[in-house]
Amino acid sequence: MECCEQLMFDYGIQNNGEVIEYETGDEKLYKFQPLFGNTLRFSVKAAHDCHLAFTTGAAETEPMFEIFIAAWEGTASAIRFNKGDDLAKEETPEILSDGEFREFWVTRTDNQVTVGKGGDSSPFLSAELPEPVPATHFGYSTGYGATGTFQFFSEAPIHQTGDEKQYRFRPFFGKTLRFMVKAAHDCHLAFTSADSETDPMFEVFISAWEGDYSAIRFRKGEEEPDDLVKVGSTGYLDEAEFREFWVATDHDEVRVGKGGEFEPFMSCALPEPVVTSHFGFSTGYGATGSFIFFHERQVPTPDKLQYNFEPMYGDTVTFNVACDHDAHVSFTTAAQETPLMYEIFIGGWENQHSAIRKSKETTVAKVDTPDECCGGEKTYWINIRGGDIRVGRAGEADHFMQWQDPEPFKVTHVGYCTGWGACGQWKLNV
């Protein structure tokens, strides 16, 4: 497998998905979406004042940095840190247009931020951040009298659903389903043991019952379906904006939460195990919808030992990775490397060993895995429940590496990277 040139292009992001379009108003108000990787590529149509915020959550945070394109009545662009002084500011007259889309990219490399125009490899704006910003989300806005339309280049396809309930099924390889949905009401999910409704199965309803309630329902045989939990959820969905959710299904429990929130808004234990191999998705009861599933993204990592971080809502992460060696995964207490953290090295030491390390210091487990990484795509799972770290391969009944932490800690994020001469392609269920 050839290294980075084969995997990285268009300023570090793959343009192999669909374009999502968002409208923004004439008052500055950030709307937030998850950020994948170190580059954001987008197009915007606005007279002036395209604003972006890069944050560690789905809200304005500290630390954070902002990008202003054609601000100051359209005359200048800037990079700002923590709402303080501008780190860089350049005159950029006529860089935006309210009559046509203009393409831009923003890239972070270590603490360096660069901003460029679509088709230009050289930035027109760059700055060194005074401290790291491990951004997991970005916000977008216009304002100061200008409205706008944004198009973001998505790494995953968009699935459209109709106004009658009819499940469409996809394979489900992990234990957590993370997705975004745009619908007025009635987002329905089914978790089954085949590519159809099965016996038994369980369903998750978000903003059903005319948008007022969400529920988890268990179905078996001819028995009356049983709502295991039902909670109020008015305003959880929006027909004009994608909203992020997650469903964790490990340990015979079902937990459902909003993106950016680690505590579920509803949860329950299943009355009996359901071996899930597929999930179905649907809208209905008068509502149409659009779905984006995070595990359908393909994220490239360069030959650089720098983790990309994403929230982790369950206890198990399942991922596909294609690399020649040195696939690294970390589990941390924030969207960055933290004093307490676990690291999993797969195919390290010239592709001959794999290991578990705690807090950057102690290798607590190391096993022989000769020629583990082959350049082709392989699937792994890692479970960290209660500090019992288990690493296994898809299709194998048992783990090939394990360690019990006598002093476990609460993990909130998972990171992934390659290095030591290897690049990679990843698909993650987190």
C-alpha positions in Angstrom: 0.0 0.0 0.0 1.6 3.3 -1.1 1.7 6.0 1.5 0.1 9.3 1.8 -0.2 10.4 -1.9 -2.7 7.6 -2.5 -4.9 8.6 0.4 -4.7 12.3 0.7 -5.8 14.9 -1.8 -7.9 18.1 -2.0 -6.1 19.6 1.0 -6.6 16.5 3.1 -10.3 15.7 2.7 -11.9 13.4 0.2 -14.6 14.8 -1.9 -16.3 11.4 -2.6 -19.6 12.1 -0.8 -22.6 14.5 -1.4 -23.0 18.2 -0.8 -25.2 19.3 2.1 -26.8 22.8 1.9 -27.6 25.0 4.8 -29.2 28.4 5.0 -28.1 31.1 7.5 -29.7 34.4 8.6 -28.5 38.0 8.8 -27.7 37.8 12.5 -24.6 36.1 13.8 -25.6 32.7 15.4 -23.5 29.7 15.0 -25.0 26.3 14.1 -22.7 23.4 14.9 -21.8 20.2 13.1 -19.3 17.4 13.9 -15.8 17.9 12.4 -14.0 15.0 10.9 -10.2 15.1 10.4 -8.1 18.2 10.2 -9.6 19.9 7.1 -13.0 21.5 6.4 -13.9 22.1 2.8 -17.0 24.1 1.9 -18.6 26.6 -0.5 -20.6 29.7 0.6 -22.8 32.2 -1.2 -23.1 35.4 0.8 -22.4 39.1 0.3 -20.1 39.3 3.2 -19.4 38.0 6.7 -18.8 34.2 6.4 -18.0 33.1 10.0 -16.7 29.8 11.2 -15.9 28.6 14.8 -13.8 25.5 15.6 -14.7 24.2 19.1 -14.3 21.2 21.4 -18.1 20.7 21.6 -21.3 21.6 19.9 -21.3 25.1 21.3 -18.9 28.0 21.7 -16.1 26.8 24.0 -12.7 27.7 25.3 -10.3 27.1 23.7 -11.7 27.8 20.2 -10.7 29.7 17.2 -12.8 31.6 14.6 -12.3 32.3 10.9 -13.9 35.4 9.4 -14.1 35.7 5.6 -15.1 39.0 4.0 -15.9 40.6 7.4 -15.6 44.3 8.1 -18.2 45.2 5.5 -16.6 42.7 3.1 -13.1 44.2 3.1 -11.0 41.8 5.3 -10.6 38.3 6.6 -9.1 37.1 9.9 -8.3 34.3 12.3 -9.2 34.9 16.0 -8.4 32.9 19.2 -10.9 32.7 22.1 -12.7 35.9 21.0 -9.6 37.9 21.8 -7.1 39.6 19.4 -6.9 38.7 15.8 -3.9 36.4 15.2 -3.9 37.3 11.5 -5.9 39.8 9.3 -5.6 40.4 5.6 -7.5 42.6 3.2 -9.7 40.4 0.9 -12.1 42.6 -1.1 -14.7 40.9 -3.3 -13.7 37.4 -2.0 -17.4 36.6 -1.5 -20.4 36.9 -3.7 -24.1 36.9 -3.0 -24.7 35.7 -6.6 -22.5 32.6 -6.8 -20.9 30.0 -4.5 -17.2 30.5 -3.6 -15.2 27.5 -2.4 -12.7 27.6 0.6 -10.8 25.2 2.8 -9.5 25.4 6.4 -6.7 23.1 7.6 -5.2 22.6 11.0 -1.7 21.1 11.4 -0.5 21.0 14.9 -1.2 24.6 16.1 -1.0 26.0 12.5 -4.3 27.2 10.9 -4.4 27.9 7.2 -7.3 29.2 5.1 -7.4 29.0 1.3 -9.6 29.3 -1.8 -10.8 26.2 -3.6 -8.3 25.3 -6.3 -5.5 27.1 -4.6 -2.9 25.1 -2.8 -1.4 28.2 -1.0 -3.4 29.8 1.8 -4.4 33.5 1.8 -4.5 33.5 5.6 -2.5 31.6 8.2 -1.7 31.9 11.9 -0.1 30.0 14.8 -2.5 29.3 17.7 -1.2 30.2 21.1 -2.3 26.8 22.4 -3.8 23.6 20.9 -7.5 23.5 20.0 -8.6 19.8 19.7 -11.7 20.7 17.7 -14.4 18.1 17.4 -17.1 20.5 16.0 -17.4 23.5 13.7 -20.0 26.3 13.7 -21.0 28.3 10.7 -22.9 31.6 10.4 -23.4 34.7 8.4 -24.6 38.0 10.0 -24.2 41.8 10.2 -26.9 42.1 7.5 -25.8 39.3 5.3 -27.7 36.0 4.8 -25.9 33.0 3.3 -26.0 29.5 1.9 -23.3 26.9 2.9 -22.4 23.7 1.1 -20.2 21.3 3.1 -18.5 18.4 1.3 -19.6 15.3 3.2 -17.6 12.1 3.4 -20.8 10.0 3.8 -23.8 9.6 1.5 -27.2 11.1 2.4 -30.2 8.7 2.6 -33.6 10.1 1.8 -36.8 8.6 3.4 -40.5 9.0 2.6 -43.5 10.0 4.6 -44.7 6.4 5.1 -43.0 4.1 7.6 -40.9 1.6 5.7 -37.6 0.4 7.0 -34.5 0.4 4.8 -31.8 -2.0 6.2 -28.1 -1.7 6.4 -25.5 -4.0 8.0 -24.6 -3.1 11.6 -21.1 -4.2 12.5 -20.5 -2.5 15.9 -22.3 -1.7 19.1 -23.0 2.1 18.6 -24.9 3.8 15.8 -24.1 7.5 15.4 -26.1 9.5 12.8 -27.6 12.8 11.8 -31.2 13.2 10.7 -33.2 16.0 9.3 -37.0 15.5 9.7 -40.0 17.2 11.3 -40.8 14.2 13.5 -40.8 10.4 13.6 -37.3 9.2 13.2 -37.6 5.4 13.5 -34.8 2.8 13.9 -35.0 -1.0 14.0 -32.2 -3.3 15.3 -32.5 -6.8 13.9 -30.7 -10.1 13.2 -31.3 -9.9 9.4 -31.9 -7.4 6.7 -35.6 -7.3 7.5 -37.8 -7.1 10.6 -37.0 -10.2 12.8 -38.2 -11.9 15.9 -37.0 -10.6 18.3 -36.0 -7.0 17.5 -36.1 -3.6 19.2 -36.9 -0.2 17.8 -36.0 3.3 18.7 -38.4 6.2 18.0 -37.2 9.8 18.2 -39.8 12.6 18.3 -42.7 10.3 17.4 -46.4 10.8 18.5 -46.5 14.0 16.5 -43.1 15.0 17.7 -43.8 14.9 21.5 -42.3 11.6 22.7 -39.4 9.2 22.1 -39.4 5.5 23.1 -37.5 2.2 23.0 -39.8 -0.7 22.0 -39.2 -4.5 22.2 -41.0 -6.8 19.8 -41.2 -10.6 20.0 -43.6 -13.0 18.3 -47.3 -12.3 18.5 -46.9 -10.5 21.8 -48.1 -6.9 22.0 -45.1 -4.7 21.4 -43.8 -3.3 24.7 -42.5 0.3 25.1 -39.6 -0.3 27.6 -39.2 3.4 28.1 -41.0 6.5 26.8 -39.9 10.1 27.4 -40.9 13.6 26.3 -38.9 15.0 23.4 -40.5 18.0 22.0 -38.2 20.0 19.7 -35.6 17.2 19.3 -36.0 17.1 15.5 -36.0 19.8 12.9 -37.1 19.5 9.2 -34.7 22.3 8.2 -31.5 21.2 10.1 -29.6 18.0 10.7 -29.6 16.9 14.3 -27.0 14.4 15.7 -27.9 11.3 17.8 -26.4 8.1 19.0 -27.7 4.7 20.0 -25.4 2.4 22.1 -26.5 -1.3 22.2 -23.8 -3.1 24.1 -24.3 -5.3 27.2 -28.0 -6.0 26.5 -28.8 -2.4 27.2 -30.0 0.3 24.9 -29.0 4.0 25.4 -30.0 6.9 23.2 -28.5 10.3 23.4 -27.9 13.6 21.5 -24.6 14.3 19.8 -22.2 16.1 22.1 -24.0 14.8 25.2 -22.5 11.7 26.9 -25.5 11.0 29.1 -28.5 9.4 27.3 -31.9 11.0 27.3 -33.5 7.5 27.4 -32.1 4.1 28.3 -33.3 0.6 29.3 -32.3 -3.0 29.7 -33.6 -5.5 27.1 -35.8 -8.3 28.4 -33.6 -10.7 26.5 -30.5 -10.5 24.2 -31.0 -9.5 20.6 -28.1 -10.4 18.4 -28.0 -7.5 16.0 -26.5 -7.7 12.5 -28.6 -5.0 10.8 -30.4 -1.8 11.5 -33.3 -0.2 9.6 -34.1 3.5 9.3 -37.3 5.3 8.4 -39.5 8.3 8.8 -43.2 8.3 8.4 -46.6 9.4 9.6 -46.4 12.4 7.3 -42.7 13.3 7.8 -40.0 12.8 5.2 -36.3 12.7 6.2 -32.6 12.7 5.4 -30.1 10.5 7.2 -26.3 10.5 7.4 -24.6 7.6 9.2 -21.1 8.3 10.6 -19.8 4.7 10.0 -20.1 5.2 6.2 -17.4 7.9 6.3 -14.0 7.0 5.1 -11.3 9.1 6.9 -7.7 9.1 5.8 -4.8 9.5 8.3 -1.3 10.6 7.2 2.0 9.3 8.3 2.0 11.4 11.5 1.4 10.3 15.0 -1.3 12.8 15.7 -4.7 11.5 16.8 -8.0 12.6 15.3 -10.6 12.6 18.2 -14.3 11.8 18.2 -16.7 11.4 21.1 -17.3 7.9 22.4 -20.8 7.1 23.6 -20.7 3.4 24.3 -18.1 1.0 25.7 -17.2 -0.6 22.4 -15.6 0.8 19.2 -15.6 -1.2 16.0 -13.5 0.0 13.1 -12.1 -0.9 9.7 -8.6 0.2 8.9 -6.4 -0.3 5.9 -2.7 0.4 6.5 0.7 -1.4 6.2 1.5 -1.2 10.0 1.0 0.9 13.1 -2.7 1.5 13.5 -3.0 3.4 16.7 -6.2 4.0 18.8 -6.4 6.0 22.0 -9.1 6.4 24.7 -9.0 9.7 26.6 -11.0 11.9 29.0 -11.2 14.8 26.5 -10.8 15.5 22.8 -7.0 15.5 23.1 -4.2 13.4 24.7 -4.8 13.4 28.5 -2.8 12.4 31.5 -5.1 9.4 31.9 -5.4 7.5 28.6 -5.2 4.1 27.0 -3.4 3.5 23.7 -3.8 0.4 21.5 -1.1 -0.3 19.0 -2.0 -2.8 16.2 0.8 -4.0 13.9 3.6 -2.0 15.6 7.3 -2.8 15.9 7.6 -3.3 12.1 4.3 -5.0 12.0 5.3 -7.8 14.4 3.6 -6.9 17.7 0.5 -5.3 19.2 0.3 -3.7 22.6 -1.8 -1.8 25.2 -0.3 1.2 26.9 -1.6 3.3 29.8 -0.8 7.0 30.2 2.0 7.2 27.6 4.4 5.4 30.0 3.6 1.8 30.8 3.2 -1.0 28.2 0.8 -3.2 30.2 0.3 -5.9 27.5 2.2 -6.9 24.4 1.6 -9.8 22.1 3.1 -11.3 18.9 1.0 -10.4 15.8 3.4 -11.1 12.9 2.3 -9.4 9.6 -0.9 -8.2 11.3 -1.5 -5.3 8.9 -1.5 -6.1 5.2 -2.5 -2.9 3.5 -6.0 -4.2 2.9 -9.0 -3.4 5.0 -9.3 -5.3 8.3 -12.0 -5.0 11.0 -11.3 -4.8 14.7 -13.3 -4.2 17.9 -12.1 -2.8 21.2 -14.2 -3.0 24.4 -13.2 -0.9 27.5 -16.1 -1.5 29.9 -14.9 -1.2 33.5 -11.3 -0.9 32.5 -11.3 -4.4 31.1 -9.5 -3.7 27.8 -10.2 -6.3 25.1 -9.0 -6.2 21.5 -10.3 -8.6 18.9 -10.7 -9.2 15.2 -14.1 -9.3 13.4 -15.2 -12.9 12.9 -13.2 -14.3 15.8 -15.0 -15.4 18.9 -12.3 -14.3 21.4 -10.0 -11.4 21.8 -6.3 -11.6 20.9 -5.1 -9.0 23.5 -6.5 -8.1 27.0 -5.6 -6.2 30.2 -7.6 -5.3 33.3 -6.9 -1.8 34.6 -7.0 -2.0 38.5 -7.8 1.8 38.5 -10.1 2.4 35.6 -11.4 5.9 34.6 -14.2 7.3 32.6 -13.4 7.5 28.8 -15.2 10.2 26.7 -13.3 10.2 23.4 -11.5 7.9 21.0 -8.6 8.9 18.8 -7.1 7.2 15.8 -3.9 7.8 13.7 -1.1 6.1 11.8 2.6 6.8 11.8 6.1 5.4 11.7 6.0 5.4 7.9 2.3 4.3 7.5 -0.8 6.1 6.3 -4.3 4.7 6.7 -7.9 4.7 5.7 -10.5 4.3 8.5 -14.2 3.6 9.0 -15.4 3.9 12.6 -18.4 2.8 14.6 -18.1 4.9 17.8 
